[in-house]
Amino acid sequence: MHIRVDDMVEVTSGKDRKSRSKVLHLDRAAGKVLVEGVNSVLKHMRRSQKNPRGGRLRKDLPISISNVLLVCPTCGQPTRTGVRFRADGSKHRFCKKCSAEIGQLSPANPRYTQSSTAKSNSAKPKSAKS
């Protein structure tokens, strides 16, 4: 996914369009994201032992991940993201508008370094079957 928890995002559609806020929770299976202060509803609560006052509680509901864009920390604009692999094999997100790196997605993996892939491709020629 191109969005992570604690990222700053901008909502692109719905009643909270153009609002920027922080991601609180991510549901990868459902494709939903919970954004702070976005898609707020009032839940009416009856009095109980847990909630002795009762009343109306403000609650944020998740929205579809397709309705948010990541805000680049460098250029400050909502942008799409891409993925780059570094020479050490680590995977990083980058801004498509200013090409700045946003954060690391996965740590360095020695199997995918540029030097090891060059060696493995030229190591042994394929043998012909007789």
Contact map, one row per residue, 1 for C-alpha under 8 A:
1111000000000000000000000001000000000000000000000000000000000000000000000000000000000000000000000000000000000000000000000000000000
1111000000000000000000000000000000000000000000000000000000000000000001000000000010000000000010000000000000000000000000000000000000
1111101000000000000000000000000000000000000000000000000000000000000001000000000000000000000000000000000000000000000000000000000000
1111111000000000000000100100000000000000000000000000000000000000000000000000000000000000000000000000000000000000000000000000000000
0011111000000000000001111100000000000000000000000000000000000000000000000000000000000000000000000000000000000000000000000000000000
0001111100000000000001110000000000000000000000000000000000000000000000000000000000000000000000000000000000000000000000000000000000
0011111110000000000001100000000000000000000000000000000000000000000001100000000000000000000000000000000000000000000000000000000000
0000011111000000000111100000000000000000000000000000000000000000000001110000000000000000000000000000000000000000000000000000000000
0000001111100000000111100000000000000000000000000000000000000000000111100000010000000000000000000000000000000000000000000000000000
0000000111110000111110000000000000000000000000000000000000000000000111100000010000000000000000000000000000000000000000000000000000
0000000011111101111100000000000000000000000000000000000000000000001110000000000000000000000000000000000000000000000000000000000000
0000000001111100110000000000000000000000000000000000000000000000001110000000000000000000000000000000000000000000000000000000000000
0000000000111111110000000000000000000000000000000000000000000000001100000000000000000000000000000000000000000000000000000000000000
0000000000111111100000000000000000000000000000000000000000000000000000000000000000000000000000000000000000000000000000000000000000
0000000000001111100000000000000000000010000000000000000000000000000000000000000000000000000000000000000000000000000000000000000000
0000000000101111111000000000000000000110000000000000000000000000000000000000000000000000000000000000000000000000000000000000000000
0000000001111111111000000000000000000000000000000000000000000000000000000000000000000000000000000000000000000000000000000000000000
0000000001111001111100000000000000000000000000000000000000000000000000000000000000000000000000000000000000000000000000000000000000
0000000001100001111110000000000000000100000000000000000000000000000000000000000000000000000000000000000000000000000000000000000000
0000000111100000011111000000000000000000000000000000000000000000000000000000000000000000000000000000000000000000000000000000000000
0000000111000000001111100000000000111100000000000000000000000000000000000000000000000000000000000000000000000000000000000000000000
0000111110000000000111110000000000110000000000000000000000000000000000000000000000000000000000000000000000000000000000000000000000
0001111110000000000011111100000011110000000000000000000000000000000000000000000000000000000000000000000000000000000000000000000000
0000110000000000000001111100000011110000000000000000000000000000000000000000000000000000000000000000000000000000000000000000000000
0000100000000000000000111110000011100000000000000000000000000000000000000000000000000000000000000000000000000000000000000000000000
0001100000000000000000111111001111000000000000000000000000000000000000000000000000000000000000000000000000000000000000000000000000
0000000000000000000000001111111110000000000000000000000000000000000000000000000000000000000000000000000000000000000000000000000000
1000000000000000000000000111111100000000000000000000000000000000000000000000000000000000000000000000000000000000000000000000000000
0000000000000000000000000011111100000000000000000000000000000000000000000000000000000000000000000000000000000000000000000000000000
0000000000000000000000000011111100000000000000000000000000000000000000000000000000000000000000000000000000000000000000000000000000
0000000000000000000000000111111110000000000000000000000000000001100000000000000000000000000000000000000000000000000000000000000000
0000000000000000000000000111111111000000000000000000000000000111100000000000000000000000000000000000000000000000000000000000000000
0000000000000000000000111110001111100000000000000000000000000111100000000000000000000000000000000000000000000000000000000000000000
0000000000000000000000111100000111110100000000000000000000011110000000000000000000000000000000000000000000000000000000000000000000
0000000000000000000011111000000011111100000000000000000000010110000000000000000000000000000000000000000000000000000000000000000000
0000000000000000000011110000000001111100000000000000000000010000000000000000000000000000000000000000000000000000000000000000000000
0000000000000000000010000000000000111111000000000000000000010000000000000000000000000000000000000000000000000000000000000000000000
0000000000000001001010000000000001111111000000000000000000011000000000000000000000000000000000000000000000000000000000000000000000
0000000000000011000000000000000000001111100000000000000000011110000000000000000000000000000000000000000000000000000000000000000000
0000000000000000000000000000000000001111110000000000000001111000000000000000000000000000000000000000000000000000000000000000000000
0000000000000000000000000000000000000011111000000000000001111000000000000000000000000000000000000000000000000000000000000000000000
0000000000000000000000000000000000000001111100000000000111100000000000000000000000000000000000000000000000000000000000000000000000
0000000000000000000000000000000000000000111110000000000111100000000000000000000000000000000000000000000000000000000000000000000000
0000000000000000000000000000000000000000011111000000011110000000000000000000000000000000000000000000000000000000000000000000000000
0000000000000000000000000000000000000000001111100010011110000000000000000000000000000000000000000000000000000000000000000000000000
0000000000000000000000000000000000000000000111110010011000000000000000000000000000000000000000000000000000000000000000000000000000
0000000000000000000000000000000000000000000011111011111000000000000000000000000000000000000000000000000000000000000000000000000000
0000000000000000000000000000000000000000000001111111110000000000000000000000000000000000000000000000000000000000000000000000000000
0000000000000000000000000000000000000000000000111111000000000000000000000000000000000000000000000000000000000000000000000000000000
0000000000000000000000000000000000000000000000011111000000000000000000000000000000000000000000000000000000000000000000000000000000
0000000000000000000000000000000000000000000011111111110000000000000000000000000000000000000000000000000000000000000000000000000000
0000000000000000000000000000000000000000000000111111110000000000000000000000000000000000000000000000000000000000000000000000000000
0000000000000000000000000000000000000000000000110011111000000000000000000000000000000000000000000000000000000000000000000000000000
0000000000000000000000000000000000000000000111110011111100000000000000000000000000000000000000000000000000000000000000000000000000
0000000000000000000000000000000000000000000111100000111110000000000000000000000000000000000000000000000000000000000000000000000000
0000000000000000000000000000000000000000011110000000011111000000000000000000000000000000000000000000000000000000000000000000000000
0000000000000000000000000000000000000000011110000000001111100000000000000000000000000000000000000000000000000000000000000000000000
0000000000000000000000000000000000000001111000000000000111110000000000000000000000000000000000000000000000000000000000000000000000
0000000000000000000000000000000000000001111000000000000011111000000000000000000000000000000000000000000000000000000000000000000000
0000000000000000000000000000000001111111100000000000000001111100000000000000000000000000000000000000000000000000000000000000000000
0000000000000000000000000000000001000111100000000000000000111110000000000000000000000000000000000000000000000000000000000000000000
0000000000000000000000000000000111100010000000000000000000011111000000000000000000000000000000000000000000000000000000000000000000
0000000000000000000000000000000111100010000000000000000000001111101000000000000000000000000000000000000000000000000000000000000000
0000000000000000000000000000001110000000000000000000000000000111111100000000000000000000000000000000000000000000000000000000000000
0000000000000000000000000000001110000000000000000000000000000011111100000000000000000000000000000000000000000000000000000000000000
0000000000000000000000000000000000000000000000000000000000000001111110000000000000000000000000000000000000000000000000000000000000
0000000000111000000000000000000000000000000000000000000000000011111110000000000000000000000000000000000000000000000000000000000000
0000000011111000000000000000000000000000000000000000000000000001111111000000000000000000000000000000000000000000000000000000000000
0000000011110000000000000000000000000000000000000000000000000000011111100000011100000000000000000000000000000000000000000000000000
0110001111000000000000000000000000000000000000000000000000000000000111110000011110000000000000000000000000000000000000000000000000
0000001111000000000000000000000000000000000000000000000000000000000011111001111000000000000000000000000000000000000000000000000000
0000000100000000000000000000000000000000000000000000000000000000000001111111111000000000000000100000010000000000000000000000000000
0000000000000000000000000000000000000000000000000000000000000000000000111111000000000000000000000000010000000000000000000000000000
0000000000000000000000000000000000000000000000000000000000000000000000011111000000000000000000000101000000000000000000000000000000
0000000000000000000000000000000000000000000000000000000000000000000000011111100000000000000000000100000000000000000000000000000000
0000000000000000000000000000000000000000000000000000000000000000000000111111110000000000000000000000000000000000000000000000000000
0000000000000000000000000000000000000000000000000000000000000000000000110011111000000000000000000000000000000000000000000000000000
0000000011000000000000000000000000000000000000000000000000000000000011110001111100000000000000000000000000000000000000000000000000
0000000000000000000000000000000000000000000000000000000000000000000011110000111110000000000000111000000000000000000000000000000000
0000000000000000000000000000000000000000000000000000000000000000000011000000011111000000000000111000000000000000000000000000000000
0100000000000000000000000000000000000000000000000000000000000000000001000000001111100000000011110000000000000000000000000000000000
0000000000000000000000000000000000000000000000000000000000000000000000000000000111110000000011110000000000000000000000000000000000
0000000000000000000000000000000000000000000000000000000000000000000000000000000011111000001111000000000000000000000000000000000000
0000000000000000000000000000000000000000000000000000000000000000000000000000000001111100001111000000000000000000000000000000000000
0000000000000000000000000000000000000000000000000000000000000000000000000000000000111110111100000000000000000000000000000000000000
0000000000000000000000000000000000000000000000000000000000000000000000000000000000011111111100000000000000000000000000000000000000
0000000000000000000000000000000000000000000000000000000000000000000000000000000000001111110000000000000000000000110000000000000000
0000000000000000000000000000000000000000000000000000000000000000000000000000000000000111110000000000000000011101110000000000000000
0000000000000000000000000000000000000000000000000000000000000000000000000000000000001111111000000000000000111111110000000000000000
0000000000000000000000000000000000000000000000000000000000000000000000000000000000001111111100000000000111111000000000000000000000
0000000000000000000000000000000000000000000000000000000000000000000000000000000000111100111110000000000111110000000000000000000000
0000000000000000000000000000000000000000000000000000000000000000000000000000000000111100011111000000111111000000000000000000000000
0100000000000000000000000000000000000000000000000000000000000000000000000000000011110000001111100000111110000000000000000000000000
0000000000000000000000000000000000000000000000000000000000000000000000000000000011110000000111110011111000000000000000000000000000
0000000000000000000000000000000000000000000000000000000000000000000000010000001111000000000011111111110000000000000000000000000000
0000000000000000000000000000000000000000000000000000000000000000000000000000001111000000000001111110000000000000000000000000000000
0000000000000000000000000000000000000000000000000000000000000000000000000000001100000000000000111110000000000000000000000000000000
0000000000000000000000000000000000000000000000000000000000000000000000000110000000000000000000111111000000000000000000000000000000
0000000000000000000000000000000000000000000000000000000000000000000000000000000000000000000001111111100000000000000000000000000000
0000000000000000000000000000000000000000000000000000000000000000000000000100000000000000000001100111110000000000000000000000000000
0000000000000000000000000000000000000000000000000000000000000000000000000000000000000000000111100011111000000000000000000000000000
0000000000000000000000000000000000000000000000000000000000000000000000011000000000000000000111100001111100000000000000000000000000
0000000000000000000000000000000000000000000000000000000000000000000000000000000000000000000111000000111110000000000000000000000000
0000000000000000000000000000000000000000000000000000000000000000000000000000000000000000011110000000011111100000000000000000000000
0000000000000000000000000000000000000000000000000000000000000000000000000000000000000000011110000000001111100000000000000000000000
0000000000000000000000000000000000000000000000000000000000000000000000000000000000000000011100000000000111110000000000000000000000
0000000000000000000000000000000000000000000000000000000000000000000000000000000000000000111000000000000111111000000000000000000000
0000000000000000000000000000000000000000000000000000000000000000000000000000000000000001111000000000000001111100000000000000000000
0000000000000000000000000000000000000000000000000000000000000000000000000000000000000001110000000000000000111111100000000000000000
0000000000000000000000000000000000000000000000000000000000000000000000000000000000000001100000000000000000011111100100000000000000
0000000000000000000000000000000000000000000000000000000000000000000000000000000000000000100000000000000000001111100110000000000000
0000000000000000000000000000000000000000000000000000000000000000000000000000000000000001100000000000000000001111110110000000000000
0000000000000000000000000000000000000000000000000000000000000000000000000000000000000011100000000000000000001111111110000000000000
0000000000000000000000000000000000000000000000000000000000000000000000000000000000000011100000000000000000000001111111000000000000
0000000000000000000000000000000000000000000000000000000000000000000000000000000000000000000000000000000000000000111111100000000000
0000000000000000000000000000000000000000000000000000000000000000000000000000000000000000000000000000000000000111111111110000000000
0000000000000000000000000000000000000000000000000000000000000000000000000000000000000000000000000000000000000011111111111000000000
0000000000000000000000000000000000000000000000000000000000000000000000000000000000000000000000000000000000000000011111111100000000
0000000000000000000000000000000000000000000000000000000000000000000000000000000000000000000000000000000000000000001111111110000000
0000000000000000000000000000000000000000000000000000000000000000000000000000000000000000000000000000000000000000000111111111000000
0000000000000000000000000000000000000000000000000000000000000000000000000000000000000000000000000000000000000000000011111111000000
0000000000000000000000000000000000000000000000000000000000000000000000000000000000000000000000000000000000000000000001111111100000
0000000000000000000000000000000000000000000000000000000000000000000000000000000000000000000000000000000000000000000000111111100000
0000000000000000000000000000000000000000000000000000000000000000000000000000000000000000000000000000000000000000000000011111110000
0000000000000000000000000000000000000000000000000000000000000000000000000000000000000000000000000000000000000000000000000111111000
0000000000000000000000000000000000000000000000000000000000000000000000000000000000000000000000000000000000000000000000000001111100
0000000000000000000000000000000000000000000000000000000000000000000000000000000000000000000000000000000000000000000000000000111110
0000000000000000000000000000000000000000000000000000000000000000000000000000000000000000000000000000000000000000000000000000011111
0000000000000000000000000000000000000000000000000000000000000000000000000000000000000000000000000000000000000000000000000000001111
0000000000000000000000000000000000000000000000000000000000000000000000000000000000000000000000000000000000000000000000000000000111
